């Protein structure tokens, strides 16, 4: 067998593939594993979405190839959602593209805009796809460190002028995976001004915009005046409606970027299943009670895990969004050695922070995707194994 293409050597195996393997090994050894590893909602898709899907499955028109860009009614539903949710006016026809999950669009946009040698500004730590897709397209990530003292926001002034001028794209993601950090409109304004100054395509990943607590409402990049000249926002039905397996999401923003992405997609995929688009529309059009109920569930779990970690010796504040807890590892550990310790001694899976980039070293990420009893059990086990921790 001939070797895979050179570009395959630039990327590691997907982070969670390794975690899944570890879980399988531990299960095989008969260990009761509590996984706080993967960010996948544990609750079912709401019944009214399943009902819409069932109805649409009986419509033979939905059995044929969909269009890559998505049905116009789906794109209009996204535009209506932007208007209701943010007061942002976009045109469903020209400014929205359906995606087969936002991961698909996030990966594919690099092939649309990154030539070999181009620079992409990537937060560190971050969702791994920004950097790996940059490298698959032949580009070069320039890592913008997200540090606690800056509220896990990149500092644009720290990026060398030469890099700013060469950068083709920039990724931002708020509410943030893995840090749980949020940003305000002022920061977004700065980001838009920076992107305009250097003619950089600003890609905002808003996958966690609905996973918020304590009444917090995050902004959209498209709320910023002039953002649509240089920005595209990715959002997804995966997290608000517990639809990760359904693969439905959307990109919205600059019409030229959206149509370039749609043109690329028309050559490599055939779009999201129409029945799934109708089902997602049911989610986007509902009055949001199910989303609010979901927020309450995660809020309860967050209080247990963060409260429990703080009793053990951490000093964490309650994240206002996402289902991630980002915390420093105790004194004497690296990210990897701490993750190994809690897996081996407590049967608890957490993700080592350096899996999200070098700046994540010294941290771990834990998710809130288990019910309150299991969350409590995780805290009890950690307490037993770690005693009182120091930093
Ligand atoms: N963006 C971020 C920051 C994520 O954490 C994830 C998934 O965990 C995604 C995008 C992809 O979501 P999906 O492809 O299910 O829309």
Boltz pocket constraint, residues with backbone or C-beta under 6 A from the ligand:
constraints:
  - pocket:
      binder: B
      contacts: [[A, 39], [A, 100], [A, 101], [A, 102], [A, 103], [A, 104], [A, 106], [A, 127], [A, 173], [A, 175], [A, 177], [A, 205], [A, 207], [A, 235], [A, 236], [A, 237], [A, 238], [A, 244], [A, 248], [A, 249]]
      max_distance: 6.0
